[in-house]
Amino acid sequence: MMVRAMTLAAAAMGGGCVNVTAPDKPIEINLNISVTQEVVYRLDNSAKELIKENPGIF
């Protein structure tokens, strides 16, 4: 029983080897982001009236 436990322990210790290497090329991350800007404006009552009276201003 003791020999079996030692064999399993040795196998577990030797089997967990992991190699990590750096890639040859740099990692490239493409972010396709669409940025939409919405402009909101508010006019006070006198400005609204002025625009209604003079539609050719703009």
Summary of the structure (lengths in Angstrom):
residues: 58
radius of gyration: 36.3
end to end distance: 95.0
largest distance: 101.5
contacts: 54
relative contact order: 0.06
helix: 43%
strand: 0%
